[in-house]
Amino acid sequence: MLDKTDRSIRLLKMFDILQRGSGLKPSTLQGEFGITRKSVQRDINELRTYINDEYAQGIFGNIEYNPTRKEYVWRDRSDMFLSEHEILLLAVILLESRGLTKDELQSVINKIMIQCAPAARKLIEQLIRNELFYYEDITNAKPMGELIWQLMMAKLNQQYIMVTYKKARGNKYEPLKLMPCGIMFSEMYFYLIAKLADSTNDDVITFRIDRIGKCETLDENFRIEREQRFQEGIFRREIQFMNTGKLIEVKFRFWGKSLEAVLDRLSNAEVIMQDELGAVIKAKVYDKGTKMWFLSQAEFLEVLEPASFRAEMKESIRKMLDNYTD
């Protein structure tokens, strides 16, 4: 049990209250710790000095007295720590992503909520309890944190990796030597963006990280010049479906309910014409994944250009129709 007469314990508790966004009332401190108002002021001054030295006072503020509430508060503390609203936002995003195992998700959420004051933590737990209880792992779910860290370090240090990988329709793991280029997350899955070490083709390939079996970082380096390095942000702008193929510029007409959803999905898309027949849009995309998404838009989308891609869409639609021919 903590000794409330121990000054170091008192300072730690006071700091903990401040960094959670709550205030320190001198009268409450005097009663709880059996100290004088002068001792409270001395403690506050020492905490101010500590915050000034360790937390960049110019950015995050410091302890100030609020005469209305008659308590000391950490001004601008919200710029440094997550607020209760932000913690709830992160929890909802994590729950919706389904990218983590249930145990890993629970661990991350618990650590995030440590920043909450007890009352707010209890409220957030109540708000997400049902979703967490019914949370379902993906089929190949496994803890990702250590593996993703290993892959990121290999990318940073430009080291080859040797992995075993099971393809979507495969039943055994195959060895692959890769040059890791980046990590991305999309629609429930983490992906490794990499190049085959022994290939003359310089194209990047996407690998689902949950399908990686063993992973060994090799004591062997590759070199990619800075201006040639993989840029996740640019890649994400052009590939929205983690399925590469050929990079093409496509033009299509869309007349579904939400044009905004299309523009959000294809982040480099541009509306070049809009009339009563819908919007004509052009975008730079990778063809394989984009074709699958276009097909999901049913009768509300028509590919206009290029002619070869339009022909591919027609052929896929014909095969789909054949599935329903009695």
N, C-alpha and C positions, 0 to 999 in steps of 0.2 A: 504494500500500500504506500502511495506517495506521501511524503512528509511535507505538509503545507507550510511548515515553518522554514523549510529549506528555500533560500532566496533563488537559487538557480532553477528550482522546480517552478517557483512562482513566475519568473521571467519567461520560462518556456510556455507556461500555460497562457500568460498574457499575450505572447507573440502568436500563439496558435489561435486565440480568439480573434485577434486583429486580422491575421492573414485569411481567415474564413469569412471576413466581411462584417463581423459583428463589432460592437463597440465596448469600451471599457468604462464602466461607471466607477468613479473613485469611491463612492459610498459602498458599493458592492464589494470592491476589492478590500476595503478596510474591514468590512464585516467578515469576509470569507477567510482572509489571511491574518487578521488581527494586527494590522499595521496602521501607521499614521498617514495622514494626508501628505505629509512631507516625504514619507517613504514611497508613496504612490508616484509623486512627482519625480523623485530620483529614478525610479524604475522606468518611467516614461521617457526621461531624458536619455537613459542608456539604450533603450530600444530605438529611439530616434537616431542615435549615433550608429547603431548597428545597421539599421535600414539604409541610412545615408551611405555607409561604406560598402554594403553588399548588394543593394538593390537599385542603384542608379536613381537617386532621388529626383533628378531633373526629369526623368521619364515617368516614374511611378509614384511620385509624391512622398509624403511622410505622414507622421502622426500629427493630427490637429484636434483641438478641442472644439466640440460642437455645443455651443451654449444653449441651443434650443433643446437638444436631447440630453444635455448635461453628461456627456460622455466623450472619451477620446476615440477617434476613428482614424483608420488609415486611408487618407485621401488618395484617390486614383488607384487604389489597390485593384479595382476591377479591370484595369488595363493590363495587369500582370497575371492574375489568376482567373480561372474560368468562373463565370457566374453560374447560378443555378439554372438559368435559361439555356446557357451554352452547354452545360453538362447534360441536360435533358435532350437537347438537340443532337449531341454526339451519340447518346445512348440510342435514340430512335434510328439514327443513320446506321449504327452498327447492327442493330436488330434487323433492319430491313435488308442489309447487304448480304447476310447469310454467309459471309466470307470466312468466319471463324468457327471453330468448334464451340459447342455450348460451354465447356469448361473454360476455354480461352476467352470467350466473350464475357462470361461472368467475372473472370479475374480482371479483365480490362475495365469493365464497368465499375467494379468495386474500387479499383485504384483511382479512377476518375472522381468517384463520389467522395473520396476522402477529403477533397477540397471543400465539400459542402458543410455548412453548419448542420448539426444533428437534425433539426426540425425539417430543413429543406431536403436532407438526405432521405428522411422517412417518407416525405411526400413523393419524391422521384421514384423511390422503390415501389410505392403504391401504384404510381402511374404506369410503370413498365412491368409490373409483376406478372400480369396475364400473358403479355407477349413473350416474356422470358421463359415462362413455364411451357409454352407451346412452341418454342423455338426449335426448328428442325435443322440438323446439320445437312450439308450437301452429301452426295453419295460417297465420295472419296475423302470425306473430311478427316483432317489430321492437323495437329498444331503447326502453325506456319511461321511463328515468330523467329525461331532460331534459323530455319532454312532460308527465309527471306533475308535475314541479316547476313548469313554466309554468302548468298548470291550477290548482295549489294557490295560487300567487301571485295569480292572477287572482281566485280565490275570496276570499283574504285581503283583497285591495284592493278587492273588489267591482267588478271591471271586466268588461265584456262581452267575449266572445270570438267570433270568426268562424271556424268550422271547415268543412271538407268532410267529409262522412260517408257511408259506404256501408252500406246496410242489409243484413241477413242474406241476403235474396234479390235484392238489387240488383246491378247490374253497372257502376254509375257512381257517382261521388261527387256528393252534393248539398250546396249551401251552407246553413249554419244559423247563425243568430245566437243565442247562448245566454247565460244567466246561470248560471255554475258555482256549484254548491252544496256539492259534496263529492266525495271519491274513495273508492271501496271496492274490495275484492278478494274474489272469490268463485269457487271451483271453476275455477281455471286462468286467469281473466280479471280484468283491472282494468276498473273501470267509472267513468265520469263521471256523477254525479247532477246534473242541470241542469234549468232551466226554459227554455222557448222565449221569446225576448225579446219577440216581437210577439203573443203569445197572450194571450187574456183568461182562459184556463184557468190556474189557479195550481198545478196538479199538477206534481210533479217527474217527470222521465223518466230512464231509465237508458240510457247509451250505452256500448257496448264501446269502450275506448280504442284497441285495436288496429285498429279500423275507422275511426279518424279519420285523414284524409289530412293536409291542411294545417291549421295552427292559428295564428291571429293574435290577440294580446291588443290590444283596442281602447282608444284613449284616451277612453273613455266609461264613466262609472260608473253603477251602479244602487245603490239603497239598500234594505237590509232591516234593520229594527229588530232589536236583539239578541234580544229575546224571540221573534221570529218566524224566526230563522235556523235553517237545516237542522241537525238533530242526528243525526250518523251513528250514534251508539250507539242512539238510540231507533228510527231507521229500520231498523237491522239486526235489532232485536228483533222487528219486524213484517214485514219482507220478507227471506225467507231464500233466494230464488231469483233475484234480480236481474231479475224480471219482475213489473211492478207490477199494473195492473188496479185493481179495487175493493178497498177495505179492508173486510173482513167479519169477524164473529165466527163461527167454525165449531165444530160439535160433531161428533165422530166416535168410532167404536169401533175399537179396534186389538187384534188377538190374535196378532200376529207374534212372532218370537223375541225381539226386543230393544226393549222399551218405552223403555229408557234412550236408545237411538239416536233414537227419535222425539222425546223430550223435549229432547235435545241439538239436534236439527235445528230444532225450533220452540221457541225459547228462552223465549217467554212462555206456553207451554202449561201447563195445569193438569189433573191427574187429578181428576175429580169423582166417579168411582165405579170400583170394580174388583171383579170377581167371576170365576167360572169361565168366563165367555164373553169375558173380556178386560177391557180398560180403556176407560172412556169419558172422552174428553179434550176440553177446549175451548181454543181459541187464537184470537188476533186475527192475521189473515194477509191478504196480498193474493192475490186469487183465482186469477189466471192461472198463476203459477209453482207455487202450492200444488196446484192441480189436477193438473199434470203430475207432481209428486212423489207425490201420493196414488195416481195411476194406476200408478206404479212399484211400489207395495206389493202388487200383484196381489190375490189373494183374501183378504188378511189385514187389510183395512181397509174400513170402511163409513161413509160420510158420513151423519150423522143430520139435521143442521140447518146452515144454513137450507134450506128446501124448494127454493128456486130453485137453489142450488148442488148439492143432491142430484140435481136433475133434469139439470143440466149434466153431472154425472159419469155418470149413466145414459146420456145421449145419446152421450158420448164412448166409453163401453164398448160401446154398440151398434154404433158405427161401427168400432171395433176388431174386433168379432166379425165384421162384414161382410167385413173383409179376409181372413178365414180360411174364408169360406163358399165351397165349391166350386160 
